[in-house]
C-alpha cells in the first residue's frame, strides 16, 4: 500500500500540474470516444497500450474480457455498456483479449475450478468461445475465438444494436501480445480499419 500512496504523491507533484488544463476540462466534461472492454489482468493497461489521455477511453475490465449476452437481470457490465453507448455516445467499442490470459488458459487446459466457484460460473460466458476452438490446450486460439464470441455477445445489447443500425457505432476485436506489444485485429465492423496490428 505504501507504493500506491507514494504513487499518488508523485502524481500530485509531477503529473497533475503538467496536465492541469486537461484535468480542469475533464472535471466538467466526460466525452470518451471509445468503450474499451479488456481483461482484469494487471499486465493489460488500456490507456498504456493505446497511448490514450485521461478522458479518451471508457474502460470496462472483466476476467477474460467476457461480455455476458444481454439478459433482463441487472448486470454491471451491461449497465456500463449501455451508459457508454446511449449516454456518452462512444463511436467505437474494442473488445481486447491478450496473450497468456489466465481465464482462457484455465478453460483451454481444463483446470479444476472447484475451489473458485464464482470464477467457474463467470467463465461460463466463454462457452461459445470453447465451442469455436478446435484444439484443446490451444490458449492462443481460444483467446482469439473468445474475442469473436464476446463481440457477438456485445451485439445482443439493445443500445449496441441500435447504435450500429444507425451507423453510429463500430465494433473492433483485438488481441494484445504482452511480450511484443503487438496488437492483432481479429474482428471488426469496419474492414478498412483492420490495420491496427
C-alpha positions as CSV (number, residue, x, y, z in Angstrom):
1,X,0.0,0.0,0.0
2,X,2.9,2.3,0.7
3,X,3.9,2.1,-3.0
4,X,0.4,3.2,-4.0
5,X,0.5,6.2,-1.6
6,X,3.9,7.2,-2.9
7,X,2.5,6.9,-6.5
8,X,-0.4,9.3,-5.5
9,X,2.2,11.7,-4.2
10,X,4.2,11.6,-7.4
11,X,1.0,12.0,-9.5
12,X,0.0,15.1,-7.5
13,X,3.5,16.5,-7.6
14,X,4.7,15.6,-11.1
15,X,1.9,14.6,-13.4
16,X,-1.2,16.6,-12.4
17,X,0.4,20.0,-12.6
18,X,1.7,19.3,-16.2
19,X,-1.8,18.3,-17.3
20,X,-3.7,20.9,-15.2
21,X,-5.6,22.3,-18.2
22,X,-6.7,18.8,-19.2
23,X,-7.9,17.9,-15.7
24,X,-9.7,21.2,-15.4
25,X,-11.6,20.4,-18.6
26,X,-12.3,16.8,-17.5
27,X,-13.7,18.0,-14.3
28,X,-16.8,19.2,-16.2
29,X,-16.7,17.2,-19.5
30,X,-16.9,13.4,-19.9
31,X,-16.8,12.6,-23.6
32,X,-14.7,9.4,-24.3
33,X,-14.7,8.3,-27.9
34,X,-14.2,4.5,-27.2
35,X,-15.5,1.9,-24.9
36,X,-12.6,-0.4,-24.2
37,X,-13.5,-3.9,-22.8
38,X,-10.4,-5.6,-21.6
39,X,-9.3,-8.2,-19.2
40,X,-8.8,-7.5,-15.5
41,X,-5.2,-8.8,-15.8
42,X,-2.8,-6.3,-14.3
43,X,-0.5,-6.6,-17.3
44,X,-3.1,-5.2,-19.7
45,X,-3.5,-1.4,-19.3
46,X,-5.8,0.0,-21.9
47,X,-4.6,3.6,-21.6
48,X,-0.9,2.5,-21.9
49,X,-1.5,0.2,-24.9
50,X,-3.4,2.8,-26.8
51,X,-1.3,5.8,-25.6
52,X,-4.6,7.5,-24.6
53,X,-5.0,10.5,-22.4
54,X,-7.4,10.6,-19.4
55,X,-10.9,11.0,-20.6
56,X,-10.5,9.3,-24.0
57,X,-11.5,5.7,-23.0
58,X,-14.4,4.4,-21.1
59,X,-12.9,1.2,-19.7
60,X,-14.6,-2.0,-18.5
61,X,-12.4,-4.8,-17.3
62,X,-13.6,-8.3,-16.6
63,X,-11.8,-11.6,-16.0
64,X,-11.3,-13.0,-19.5
65,X,-12.6,-9.8,-21.1
66,X,-16.0,-11.5,-21.0
67,X,-19.2,-9.7,-22.0
68,X,-22.4,-11.5,-21.0
69,X,-25.1,-11.6,-23.7
70,X,-28.0,-9.2,-23.0
71,X,-30.3,-10.5,-20.3
72,X,-33.2,-8.9,-18.4
73,X,-31.5,-9.2,-15.0
74,X,-29.3,-6.3,-13.6
75,X,-25.7,-6.7,-14.7
76,X,-22.8,-4.2,-14.1
77,X,-21.2,-5.0,-17.5
78,X,-24.5,-4.4,-19.3
79,X,-25.1,-1.1,-17.4
80,X,-21.6,0.1,-18.3
81,X,-22.1,-0.8,-22.0
82,X,-25.5,1.0,-22.1
83,X,-24.1,4.1,-20.4
84,X,-21.1,4.3,-22.7
85,X,-23.2,3.9,-25.8
86,X,-26.6,5.5,-25.0
87,X,-25.4,8.3,-22.7
88,X,-21.8,9.1,-23.6
89,X,-22.2,8.3,-27.3
90,X,-19.0,6.4,-27.9
91,X,-18.4,5.8,-31.5
92,X,-16.2,2.7,-31.1
93,X,-16.1,-0.4,-28.9
94,X,-12.9,-2.5,-28.6
95,X,-13.0,-6.0,-27.1
96,X,-9.4,-6.8,-26.3
97,X,-8.1,-10.2,-25.4
98,X,-4.4,-10.9,-24.6
99,X,-1.6,-13.4,-24.7
100,X,-1.2,-15.6,-21.6
101,X,-4.8,-14.9,-20.3
102,X,-5.3,-16.8,-17.1
103,X,-9.0,-17.2,-17.7
104,X,-8.5,-18.6,-21.2
105,X,-5.6,-20.8,-20.0
106,X,-7.9,-22.3,-17.3
107,X,-10.5,-23.2,-19.9
108,X,-8.1,-24.4,-22.6
109,X,-6.3,-26.6,-20.2
110,X,-9.4,-27.7,-18.3
111,X,-8.2,-26.5,-14.9
112,X,-10.0,-27.7,-11.8
113,X,-12.0,-24.6,-10.7
114,X,-13.9,-26.2,-7.8
115,X,-12.1,-24.0,-5.3
116,X,-13.1,-20.9,-7.1
117,X,-16.8,-21.4,-7.9
118,X,-17.5,-17.8,-8.7
119,X,-14.8,-17.8,-11.3
120,X,-16.1,-21.1,-12.7
121,X,-19.6,-19.6,-13.1
122,X,-18.2,-16.4,-14.6
123,X,-16.2,-18.4,-17.2
124,X,-19.4,-20.0,-18.5
125,X,-19.7,-16.8,-20.5
126,X,-16.9,-18.3,-22.6
127,X,-18.7,-21.5,-23.5
128,X,-19.2,-20.3,-27.1
129,X,-15.5,-19.5,-27.3
130,X,-14.6,-23.0,-26.3
131,X,-17.1,-24.5,-28.8
132,X,-15.4,-22.4,-31.6
133,X,-11.9,-23.6,-30.7
134,X,-11.0,-26.9,-32.4
135,X,-7.8,-27.9,-30.4
136,X,-7.9,-28.4,-26.7
137,X,-5.0,-26.7,-24.9
138,X,-4.5,-24.1,-27.6
139,X,-4.7,-20.9,-25.5
140,X,-3.8,-18.5,-28.3
141,X,-6.6,-19.9,-30.5
142,X,-9.1,-19.7,-27.6
143,X,-8.1,-16.1,-26.9
144,X,-8.9,-15.2,-30.5
145,X,-12.1,-17.1,-30.6
146,X,-13.1,-15.6,-27.3
147,X,-12.8,-12.1,-28.6
148,X,-15.1,-13.0,-31.5
149,X,-17.6,-14.6,-29.2
150,X,-17.6,-11.6,-26.9
151,X,-18.2,-9.3,-29.9
152,X,-21.2,-11.5,-30.8
153,X,-22.5,-11.2,-27.2
154,X,-21.9,-7.4,-27.3
155,X,-24.1,-7.2,-30.4
156,X,-27.1,-8.6,-28.4
157,X,-27.2,-5.5,-26.2
158,X,-30.1,-3.2,-27.4
159,X,-28.1,0.0,-27.1
160,X,-25.3,-1.5,-29.2
161,X,-27.7,-3.0,-31.8
162,X,-29.5,0.4,-32.1
163,X,-26.3,2.4,-32.5
164,X,-24.9,0.0,-35.1
165,X,-28.1,0.1,-37.1
166,X,-27.8,3.9,-37.1
167,X,-24.2,3.7,-38.3
168,X,-23.1,5.5,-35.1
169,X,-21.0,2.6,-33.6
170,X,-18.3,0.3,-34.8
171,X,-17.1,-2.8,-33.0
172,X,-13.5,-4.0,-33.0
173,X,-11.8,-7.1,-31.8
174,X,-8.1,-7.0,-30.7
175,X,-5.6,-9.4,-29.2
176,X,-2.7,-7.8,-27.4
177,X,0.6,-9.6,-27.1
178,X,2.2,-8.8,-23.8
179,X,5.8,-9.8,-24.8
180,X,6.0,-7.8,-28.0
181,X,3.4,-5.1,-27.5
182,X,1.7,-6.1,-30.8
183,X,-2.0,-5.7,-31.3
184,X,-3.7,-8.1,-33.8
185,X,-7.1,-7.2,-35.2
186,X,-9.3,-10.3,-35.1
187,X,-12.8,-8.8,-35.8
188,X,-14.2,-5.5,-36.8
189,X,-17.4,-4.0,-38.3
190,X,-15.2,-1.8,-40.5
191,X,-12.7,-3.8,-42.6
192,X,-11.0,-0.5,-43.6
193,X,-9.6,-0.1,-40.1
194,X,-8.3,-3.6,-39.8
195,X,-4.7,-2.4,-39.9
196,X,-4.5,-1.9,-36.1
197,X,-2.0,-4.8,-35.9
